[in-house]
Amino acid sequence: MSSITSGRTAKAASTKDFNLFLLTWPIFLELFLFMLMGAVDTFMLSAVSDDAVSGVGVAHQVIFIAILVLEVIGNGAAIVVAQYIGSRKPADAARISATAVTLNLMIGLTLSASFVLFGNRLLQAVNLQGDILRYAQIYIVIVGGGLFLQAMINTLSSIIRTYGYTKQSMFVSLGMNVIHVAGNYLLIFGHWGFPEMGVAGAALSTVLSRGIAVIVFFWLLYRIMEIRVKVRDYVVLSKVYVGKILKIGIPSAFEQLTYHACQTVFLYYVTFLGAAALASRQYAMNISMFIFLFSAAIGMGTAIITGRLVGAGRKDEAYYRVWQSLKWGLFLTVLVDIVVILFRDPLIGIFTQDPVILGLTSQVIVLSLLLETGRTFNLVLINSLRAAGDAKFPVYMGLISMAGMSLPLGYFLVFHLNLGLAGVWLAIAADEWTRGIIMFFRWRSRTWEKLALVDSSGNPVSAAAGTS
């Protein structure tokens, strides 16, 4: 078995590690399937009511912020593992993987308990009322309470993709979605003798599908690793490995937390615009997710390549590969965005026939061409900077652009110029372009070359070194 595993690893290293297409298309499908879970909930719950869609959408926004906390470990571990694989240190890569699994499980259990105990208060704090609040409370307690499962999925899937097995990770996500859709069909509507549970059914289906996925991901991890993780590696945690993971993971997650905290503030703005605006926002976001899917996948695939190349000391190659990825990301984003804009009315019609919601959603979908092109710069360049070890700079710029610029701009556009939901989209687009241009010049400066976690000879760099 060990010879088979080693053969597979060698083959992966020779054919997939630095091939963007082979790495990216399974990541694209996996992200598509992950986003599809939310879209399926939205589509199926739209048969219950628009209030159910709005309530679940708000609850999901809050839960998603917690998922970003889990990415502290998942993202950090993936980048550290990538650089150690690039420097040909498989034993270290395996022990770092075990450390990441244990850390994220502890964080996930803490967050799960927090949602069960304090989820209702969080929702009341964002100005929800009536049936929308009731639906959101049901969803956040069940799905939030099972968040420790998503913690495991984040870590395991990130590590498996970093080893080059993006296709296998995608198949697990496919199975998870099949189970989720089947569970929704049975539990939301009460088919085949199951109880008709509505929002609670969608939440239970989500938790069940994630639980099964965790089991399969663990099995897969042990199949693909060149050196397998030992049980003691889950218990005895190395301070050096924890330090490296957190050095990348904390700034990475903080930048994402800042972004989505700002999105929550924008959501708070929208609650004052009425139930139609809330529902329109949710439908538009579900459609927009599929627009930036291509650049998100390219960004993740490029990060794997960048981490491997930087770990191997091939920094010139990393520099030029990122520019190629950015060009592809922009091309695909514009192409898909134009198609979505042309067919926006039938796409929105899948979710609702309310004329007010149709009009509002259609308006902001047109504005997505401005927003998503700017977002592509950030998805590709920020992922690449992190993979090279330059994780702090995007955080500083994010605080200035997101909190310092886009939030007050959004308030002005929404409430003073009375642009409503369109004002939110324009403020987010301004932030994406501001950060995107800054990241463009940061990558071109090549400052990141001094911040690698492993030097070109394969020797580890201390966790405290290389700060910017």
N, C-alpha and C positions, 0 to 999 in steps of 0.2 A: 504493500500500500504506500509505503514511504517513497519508493522509486517512482510510482505512478504520480504521486503528488509533486515530486521534484521535477518530473518531466513536464507536467502541466505548468508548473511555475516557470520553468525555463522557456517553454513555448510562449507563455503569456508575455514574458519579458522581451522576447525577440519580435513578437508580432503586434502587441497591443499597447505597450507602455507609451510609445511616442506617436501613435497613429490616432489623430484627432477623431476621424470618422468612426473608427472601430470602438473607441471609448465613448463617443458622444451619443450615437444613435440609441443604445440601450438606456443611457441616462435620460435622454429625451423622452423615451417611452415610459420610464419609471416615474419621471416628474409628471408626465401626462396622466398616468394612472393615479398618482397621489392627488393631483388637482381634480381628477375625475370623481374622486370620492366626495369632495365637497360639492361639485356640480350635481352629482347624482342625488345627494341629500336635498339640494336646492330644488331640483326638478321634481323629485317625488313629493317633497313637502309642499310644493306649490299647489298640489292637489288637495292639501289640507286647508291652507289659507296663506295669504300674503303675510299675515301677522306671524305665522309659524316660520316662514322664510326669514323675516326680519329678526325674530328672536334668536333663531339658531345662528344667523349671520353675526349678530353682535356677540353671542357666546363664543362662537368660533374665533372671533377676533381676539377676545381676551385669552382664550386657550392658546392661540397661536403665539402670543407674546411669551407665554410660559414655555412653549416648544423652542423658542429662540434661546431661552436660558439653557435648555438642554444642549444646544449647539455649541456652548462653551467647550464641552468635552468632545463632542462628535467632530466638530470642525478642527479643533486643535489636534486631536489624535490623528485624524486623517492626514494633516499636513506633516506632522512629525514622522508618522509611519512612512509617508511618501519619500521624505528625505533620507530616512534610514534604509529604505529599500534601494533608493538610488545609489547610496554609498555601500550597498551590499553588506548590510548588517541585519540578517533576517531574525536572529535571536532577540535583538533589541526591539525590532518591529513587533514581534509576538508578545513580548512582555508589556510593551506600551499599549497594545490592543487590550490586554487583560486589565491593565490599570484603568483604561478608559471605560470599560464595561462596568467595573465596580463603582467608579466615581459617578457615572451617570445614573446608575440604579439608585444610589443614595439620594441624589438630587431629585430624581423622578418621584420617589416615594414621598419626599418632603412636599413637593408641589402637589401631588395627588391629595395628600391630607389637607393641604391649604384650600384646595378647591371645594372639598367636601365641607369643610368647616366655615369658610368665608366667601364662597362663590356667590351667594345671594347678595351679600353686601356690595361686592364688586359691581354687580349688574345694576343695583339701585343707584350706585354712584355715577353711572353714565346716563342718568335721566330716563331709564326705561320705565314704562307704566303699562298697566292693564294686561291684556293677553300676550303682548310682546314680551313683557317681563316674565310672565308665567312660563311661556315656552322656553325662554332663555335659561331660566332657573333649572328646569328639568334637564336640559342638555348639558349645562355646565357641571352639574353634580355628577352625572353618570360618566361623561367623556373625560371631564377633568379628573374625576376620581380614578380613572384608569390610565392616567397620563404616564405612569411609570413604564407602561408597555411601549409607548412611543419613545420614551427615553432609550430603551433597549434597541428599538428599530433604528433610531438616529445613529447610534454608535456603530452597531453591527453593519448596517448598510454602507455607511461612510467608509469603514475599514475594508469591507469586501470590494467596494468600487476602487479603492486605492490600490489594492493588489492587482487590479486590472480586470476583475471579473464583474464588469458592469452588466453583461447580459444575464448572468445568473441572478444578480440582485433584481434586475427588471422582472424576471419570471416570478420571483417571490411576490413582488408588488402586484403582478397580474393576478396571481392566486388570491391575494388579499382583497383585491377589488371584486373578484367574482363572488367571494364569500360575503363581502359587504353588500353588494347589489342584491344577492339572494336573500340575505338577512333583512334588508330594507323591504323587499317585496313581501316577505312573510310577516314582519313585525309592525310595519307602518300601517298596512291595510288589513291585516288579519286573515291572510289566505291560508288554505290547507289546514284549517282548524286552529291556527295560532291566534292569540288575542290581538285585537286591533289597538295598537299602542301609540300611533302617531309619532310625535317627536321623541318620546321615550324609546320607541322601537328603533328609530334611526340611530339613537345614541348607543343602545345596547348592541346593535349590529356593528357599529364602529369598534367598540371595545372587543367584541368577540373576534372580529377579523384581525385586529392587531395582535391579540394573544396568540393566535395560530401562526401569524407571521414571525413572531419572536422565536418560536420553537424551530421553525424552518431556517431562519437566519443563523441560529446557533449551530445547527447541523451543517449548514453550508460553510460557515467560518472554519470549522475543523476539517472540512474536505479540501479547502483551497490553500491553507497556510503551508509554507515550506517547512517551518518549525512550529509544532503545535503548542498551544498555550497549556501550561500545567495548572493544576488546581491551586497550588500555592501562590501562583502569580495573581490570582484574583484576590487573595487575602493579604499578602505581603506587598505593600505598595512602595515603590521607589520614589524618594523625594525628587531625584533628578528628573525622572520621567514625568511626574506630576507637574514639576516646575515648567518643563518644556511644553506640555499640553496647555497649561494655563497661560503661558507667555503668549501663545498664539490665540487660544480659545477665548480668553476673557475680552481682549480688545475686539475680536471678531464678533462675539455675541453682543457686546455692548453697543457696537455700531448698529447691529440689526435691531437690538432693543430700542435704541433711540429712534430708528426709523419707524418701527411699529408703534411705539408710544406716541409718536407724532400722528400716525394714522388713527390712533384711538382718540386723540384730540380732535382730529378732523371728523371722526365719527360723532363726537360730541357736538360739533358744529351742526352736523346733518340732522341730529335729533330735533333741533329747533326748526327744521324745514318741513317736518311732518312725516307721516307714515309712508306717503308715496315716494318721497325723496330717499327714505331709508331703504325701501324695497328696490328702488332704482339703483342705488349705490351697490347693493348686494348683487343684483343681476349683472351690472356693468363690470364689477370686479371678477365675477365668475367667467365672463367672456374675455376680459382683459388678461386673465391668467394664462390663457392659451395663446395670446399674442407673444408674451415675453418668454414663453416656454423654450423656444429655440435658443435664444441668447443665454438663458439660464443654464441649459444643458451644455452649450459651448463653453460657458464660463466654468462649470464644474469639471468638464473634461480637460480644459486648458490648465486648471489648477493642478490636476493629477500630473499632467505632463511637466508643468513648471516645477513642481516639487521634486519629481524624479530627476530632471535636468540640473536643477540647482544642487541637489544632493550629490550628483555625479560630477559637479564642477563644470558643467557645460552651460555657462551663463550666457554666452553670446547666442547660442542656439535658442535658449529660453526667451531672450529678448525679442528675437525676430518671430518666433512662433506665436507669441502673444499678439503681435500686430496682425498676423494672418487670421487669427481667431476673431479679432475685433472686426475685421472687414467682413468675414462670413456672418458674424452675428448681426451686424447692421443690415446687410443685404437681406437676410432671411426675415428679420423683424419688419422691415419696410414692406416686403412682399406680402407677408401674412397679414399685416395691419391693413393694407389696402384691400385685401380680399374680405376681411372682416367688416370693414367700413361699407363696402359695396353690398354685402349681404346682411347688414346689421338688423334690418327689420324682421326678416324671418328668423334670425337667430334669437332675438329678444322675444319674438312670438312663441318660442318654445316654452318660455317660462310664464308669460302672462299675456292677457289681452286687454288689460286696463289701459285706456288711451293716454292717461296722464303719465303713468309709469313708462309706457312705450316711448313717449316723447322725451322725457327726461333722460332715459337710458340711451336713446339714440344720440342725443346731443353730446353726452360725455364720451361715447364710443368714438365719435369723430375726432374729439380732442386727444384720443389715445395715440394718434400718429405723432403728435408732438411729445407726449409723455414717454412712450415706449422707446423711441430712438435714443433719448437721453438715458433711459434706464439701461440700455444695452452697454453703454460705456462702463457703467458701474458694475454690472454683472460680470463682465469679462475682466476688466482691469483690477477691480478690488479683489476678486478671487485670486488673480495672479499675484498681486502684491502680498496677500496673506501667504500664499503657497511659497513665496520666496523668503518669508520671514518678516515682511514689512507690514505688521498688523496694526500698529498704533496710529500711523498717519491717517488712514481712512476714518478712524474714530474722531480725531480732532476736527477734521474737515466736516464730518457728519454733524457734529454738535453745532458748528458755526452755521452750516447751510440749512440743516433741517430745523433745529430748534430756534436758531437766531434769525433765520430769514423766512422759511416757508410757512411757519405757523402764524406769525403776524401778517404776512402777505395774504394767507388764506382767510384770516379774520376780516381783513380789509376788503377783499374781493367778495366774500360771501355776504357780509352784513352791512358794509358801507356802499359798495357798488351794486349790491343786490343781484349778484351773478348766480347765487344759489349753488347747486351741485357743480356747475361748470367752474365756479370759482375755486372749489376744492381741487379739481383736476388741474387747473392752471397753476396753482400754488405748488402742487406735487411735481409738475413738469419743470417748473423753475428750479426746484431743488435738484432734480435728477441731472439737468444740464449743467448746473453750477458745479456739482461734485464730479460729474463726468469729465468736464474740461480740466479740472484740477488733477484728477487721476491720470489723465492723458499725459500731462507734463511730468507728473511724479514717475510714471513708468519710464518715460523718455530720459529722465535725469539719471536713471540707473543707480540711484541711492540704495535700492533694495539689494544690490549685489554684496553689500557689506553686512547683511543681516541674516545670513543663512544659519540654520541650527547645527549643521554638520559642515566641516570644512572640506575642501576638494580632495583631501587625502582620506576622507571617511572618518576622521576623528571628531567626536562630539564637541560642540561649542557649549559653554556653560549657559544655563538658563537665564542668567542675569546679563549675559553679554549681548551685544548687538542691539541695544535699545537705541531708539531714535528720538 
